[in-house]
Amino acid sequence: MISSNHTHLTVHKLIPEEMPTLATALGDTPETVISWYLLWTGSCQAWCVGNLHEPEAVVVQAHLMPAEPTAFGTSATAIAAIIPHIEGWESLLVPANLARDLERPIANAAGTLAISTLEDVYHVLDGPVTAIPSKPEVRLLTPEDEELLGGSDAFTSNDMGETIIAGAVVNNEIVSLAHTFAWSPEYVDIGVMTHEDARNQGFATAAAALVAEEIRKQGRTPVWSCGATNEPSLRIAAKLGFRETSRKVYIIPQKK
């Protein structure tokens, strides 16, 4: 246990064996699917305040994305107590109803008076894909396409499921990609990326449609999250039939 002198609350850094218990405590929702997956696979650091089964506050920091940890909880004070124990962060994604109360503690922890905020919008597709654009360049990819994907181990399998990837292949190169990013028992998060020169051609929409359709065939619900100012991503979600379910808020200290 780590005692926080700032708030006199006790902050506990989890060991890997405790992480599945915390994942269960977070619950299975569109907002928690990524953190749920990170905790279940042990691919993160995590801290909590309060009982592991009913914590007041939780922060999850992915090993691969340490700059953007995610906070959950019912107490801004408890979340603030965890912040001094996190290293390598540049922003904190927090519950929308606690964002105002966390602005000053986050700014103070970063040693600045200036912060900016950005809403993160969560969507689900709880019905059929409403549009599957006809793009001959776009198809589901298989392990035989590993070379196109740079020779990495892009296709993984675990207790939660197998990676689903769709891409736009132009001149034997992938210019747009949609893939499953994180799994939970109920939900699967989709990630999308497109080369700058290939944007506004419908590739990302077509690829995401194929991935979302495959997720629904497995009996799970696709999740789409993006910043509230990311108009291209919001348009894709709307075209495919995703509906907004909730929002969280990034609090971003401004560098001097």
Buried (B, 14 or more C-beta within 10 A) or exposed (E): EEEBEBBEBBBBBBEEEBBBEBBBBBEEBBBBBBBBBBBBBBBBBBBBBBEBEEBBBBBBBBEEEBEBBBBBBBBBBBBBBBBBBBEEBEBBBBBBEBBEBBBBBBBBBBEEEEBEBBBBBBBBBEEEBEEBBEBEBBBBBEEEBBEBBEEEEBBEEEEBBEBBBBBBBBEEEBBBBBBBBBBBEBBBBBBBEBBEEBEEBBBBBBBBBBBBBBBBEEEBBBBBBBEBEBEBBBEBBBBBBBEBBBBBBBBBBEEE
